[in-house]
Amino acid sequence: DTAIKWLTFEEALKLNEVAPKKIFIDFYTDWCGWCKVMDKNTFKDPNVIQLMNKYFYPVKFNAEQRGPIDFKGKTYTFIDQGGRGYHELAAAIMQGQLSYPTFMFLTPDFQIITPLQGYVKKEDFEPIVNFLGQDFFLPEKNMVWEDYKANYKPGQGL
């Protein structure tokens, strides 16, 4: 793969119904400088690309998008706050912590695995995606993040 196969939230929902998979959501805004740096650097890394496409339905979600989204029996809409605003679904998934970029890792049934906020360099992002992608966070895997990260080699798990 030469690029992350970004989906809309709705596309990820449809794919997840047929073939359940963890979901990664990149919450961004058009004005967010660090979001653009993530796109240019971290999300262009070949290892990151492979891991994201392998283990997740990657979603790009503009947290200020205007259209309504139906999710779990509720319609979420844009809340206008005088020139700027936010999408209710972004606020709900991000648990009201509206800072950008924010990345949410979700189970196939939309439980939050962990949020990640701010710019993350590719060499720090790759082990996180691999650790979460392979379910090493589950208690039964008996993995300690600090040990995993300390021993991580780029390209591991590909």
ChimeraX attribute file (.defattr): number of C-alpha atoms within 10 A of each C-alpha:
attribute: neighborCount
match mode: 1-to-1
recipient: residues
	/A:1	11
	/A:2	10
	/A:3	14
	/A:4	20
	/A:5	15
	/A:6	18
	/A:7	17
	/A:8	14
	/A:9	19
	/A:10	13
	/A:11	12
	/A:12	21
	/A:13	19
	/A:14	11
	/A:15	13
	/A:16	17
	/A:17	11
	/A:18	8
	/A:19	9
	/A:20	16
	/A:21	20
	/A:22	24
	/A:23	27
	/A:24	27
	/A:25	26
	/A:26	23
	/A:27	24
	/A:28	24
	/A:29	19
	/A:30	11
	/A:31	9
	/A:32	12
	/A:33	13
	/A:34	16
	/A:35	20
	/A:36	17
	/A:37	14
	/A:38	18
	/A:39	11
	/A:40	11
	/A:41	12
	/A:42	21
	/A:43	20
	/A:44	15
	/A:45	19
	/A:46	17
	/A:47	24
	/A:48	25
	/A:49	18
	/A:50	19
	/A:51	22
	/A:52	24
	/A:53	16
	/A:54	18
	/A:55	18
	/A:56	24
	/A:57	28
	/A:58	22
	/A:59	22
	/A:60	17
	/A:61	20
	/A:62	17
	/A:63	25
	/A:64	20
	/A:65	18
	/A:66	14
	/A:67	9
	/A:68	14
	/A:69	15
	/A:70	12
	/A:71	12
	/A:72	6
	/A:73	6
	/A:74	10
	/A:75	11
	/A:76	17
	/A:77	18
	/A:78	19
	/A:79	14
	/A:80	12
	/A:81	8
	/A:82	6
	/A:83	5
	/A:84	9
	/A:85	14
	/A:86	19
	/A:87	21
	/A:88	20
	/A:89	21
	/A:90	24
	/A:91	16
	/A:92	12
	/A:93	18
	/A:94	21
	/A:95	10
	/A:96	11
	/A:97	13
	/A:98	17
	/A:99	16
	/A:100	19
	/A:101	22
	/A:102	20
	/A:103	23
	/A:104	21
	/A:105	23
	/A:106	21
	/A:107	19
	/A:108	17
	/A:109	13
	/A:110	14
	/A:111	13
	/A:112	14
	/A:113	16
	/A:114	12
	/A:115	16
	/A:116	15
	/A:117	16
	/A:118	13
	/A:119	18
	/A:120	18
	/A:121	14
	/A:122	18
	/A:123	14
	/A:124	12
	/A:125	17
	/A:126	27
	/A:127	25
	/A:128	17
	/A:129	19
	/A:130	23
	/A:131	20
	/A:132	20
	/A:133	22
	/A:134	15
	/A:135	17
	/A:136	16
	/A:137	16
	/A:138	12
	/A:139	9
	/A:140	8
	/A:141	10
	/A:142	9
	/A:143	14
	/A:144	12
	/A:145	15
	/A:146	9
	/A:147	9
	/A:148	14
	/A:149	14
	/A:150	9
	/A:151	9
	/A:152	16
	/A:153	12
	/A:154	13
	/A:155	14
	/A:156	12
	/A:157	14
	/A:158	10
